[in-house]
Amino acid sequence: MTQPNIAHLSGGFMITSIVGFLISVFYVFPKSGDCTIFGITCKSLGFTLVLFFTVMFVAAMIAMTYGPDESMKHVGHRKRR
């Protein structure tokens, strides 16, 4: 069985998804329904952002689990001078 091509994603991608998820859950989503931004209620905007950052986190986990081993060869090795 051949594995599909899975790109290596950086650690910053995962950190962005975690921080974005936490901000969305604790700041944007709990806003009351009378809050509107460009005609969109904060509840729907908060749900959309939570969903977006969750998908980002899942993509980072898939890349970390099934990513190519060649992209991790440089980890822990120092450059020779």
Sine and cosine of phi, psi and omega as CSV:
sin_phi,cos_phi,sin_psi,cos_psi,sin_omega,cos_omega
0.00,0.00,0.77,-0.64,0.00,-1.00
-1.00,-0.08,0.61,-0.79,0.04,-1.00
-1.00,0.06,0.59,-0.81,0.07,-1.00
-0.93,0.36,0.30,-0.95,0.05,-1.00
-0.95,0.31,0.89,-0.46,0.00,-1.00
-0.88,-0.47,0.83,-0.56,-0.05,-1.00
-0.97,0.22,0.51,-0.86,0.09,-1.00
-0.99,0.16,0.80,-0.60,0.03,-1.00
-0.95,-0.31,0.57,-0.82,-0.07,-1.00
-0.97,0.25,0.24,-0.97,0.07,-1.00
-0.92,0.39,-0.49,0.87,0.05,-1.00
-0.89,0.45,-0.53,0.85,0.05,-1.00
-0.90,0.44,-0.68,0.73,0.00,-1.00
-0.93,0.36,-0.66,0.75,0.03,-1.00
-0.89,0.46,-0.66,0.75,0.04,-1.00
-0.88,0.48,-0.65,0.76,0.00,-1.00
-0.92,0.39,-0.62,0.78,-0.01,-1.00
-0.94,0.35,-0.74,0.68,-0.01,-1.00
-0.91,0.42,-0.68,0.74,0.04,-1.00
-0.89,0.47,-0.63,0.77,0.04,-1.00
-0.89,0.45,-0.72,0.69,-0.03,-1.00
-0.91,0.42,-0.66,0.75,0.04,-1.00
-0.90,0.43,-0.65,0.76,-0.01,-1.00
-0.91,0.41,-0.66,0.75,-0.05,-1.00
-0.95,0.30,-0.68,0.73,-0.12,-0.99
-1.00,-0.08,-0.26,0.97,-0.03,-1.00
-0.88,-0.47,-0.77,0.63,-0.11,-0.99
-0.99,0.16,-0.74,0.68,-0.10,-1.00
-0.90,0.44,-0.65,0.76,-0.05,-1.00
-0.95,0.30,-0.10,0.99,0.01,-1.00
-0.86,0.51,0.48,-0.88,-0.03,-1.00
-0.94,0.35,0.32,-0.95,-0.03,-1.00
-0.93,0.36,-0.30,0.95,-0.01,-1.00
-0.98,0.18,-0.11,0.99,0.07,-1.00
-0.98,0.17,0.77,-0.64,0.04,-1.00
-0.75,-0.66,0.62,-0.78,0.08,-1.00
-0.80,-0.61,0.92,-0.40,-0.05,-1.00
0.82,0.57,0.59,0.81,0.03,-1.00
0.99,0.14,0.07,1.00,0.01,-1.00
-0.95,-0.31,0.76,-0.64,0.01,-1.00
-0.93,0.36,0.43,-0.90,-0.04,-1.00
-0.92,0.38,-0.49,0.87,0.02,-1.00
-0.90,0.45,-0.72,0.69,-0.01,-1.00
-0.94,0.33,-0.58,0.82,0.06,-1.00
-0.91,0.41,-0.68,0.73,0.03,-1.00
-0.89,0.46,-0.68,0.73,0.03,-1.00
-0.90,0.44,-0.66,0.75,0.01,-1.00
-0.89,0.45,-0.69,0.73,0.02,-1.00
-0.92,0.40,-0.64,0.76,0.06,-1.00
-0.87,0.49,-0.70,0.71,0.01,-1.00
-0.90,0.44,-0.69,0.73,0.00,-1.00
-0.88,0.48,-0.74,0.67,-0.03,-1.00
-0.95,0.31,-0.46,0.89,0.11,-0.99
-0.92,0.40,-0.69,0.73,0.04,-1.00
-0.90,0.44,-0.62,0.79,0.07,-1.00
-0.88,0.48,-0.68,0.74,-0.01,-1.00
-0.91,0.41,-0.67,0.75,0.03,-1.00
-0.89,0.45,-0.66,0.75,0.04,-1.00
-0.89,0.46,-0.63,0.77,0.03,-1.00
-0.92,0.40,-0.62,0.78,0.03,-1.00
-0.92,0.39,-0.65,0.76,0.04,-1.00
-0.90,0.44,-0.68,0.73,0.01,-1.00
-0.91,0.41,-0.58,0.82,0.00,-1.00
-0.95,0.31,-0.58,0.81,-0.06,-1.00
-0.99,0.15,-0.73,0.68,-0.12,-0.99
-0.96,-0.29,0.11,0.99,-0.04,-1.00
-0.92,0.40,0.27,-0.96,-0.02,-1.00
-0.93,0.36,0.60,-0.80,0.00,-1.00
-0.94,0.33,-0.43,0.90,-0.03,-1.00
-0.89,0.46,-0.49,0.87,-0.03,-1.00
-0.97,0.26,-0.24,0.97,-0.02,-1.00
-0.97,-0.24,0.09,1.00,-0.04,-1.00
-0.91,0.41,-0.51,0.86,-0.06,-1.00
-0.98,0.18,-0.17,0.99,-0.06,-1.00
-0.95,0.32,0.79,-0.61,0.05,-1.00
1.00,0.07,0.00,1.00,0.01,-1.00
-0.96,-0.29,0.69,-0.72,0.03,-1.00
-1.00,-0.09,0.51,-0.86,0.06,-1.00
-0.94,0.33,0.64,-0.76,0.07,-1.00
-0.99,0.12,0.63,-0.78,-0.01,-1.00
-0.98,-0.19,0.00,0.00,0.00,0.00
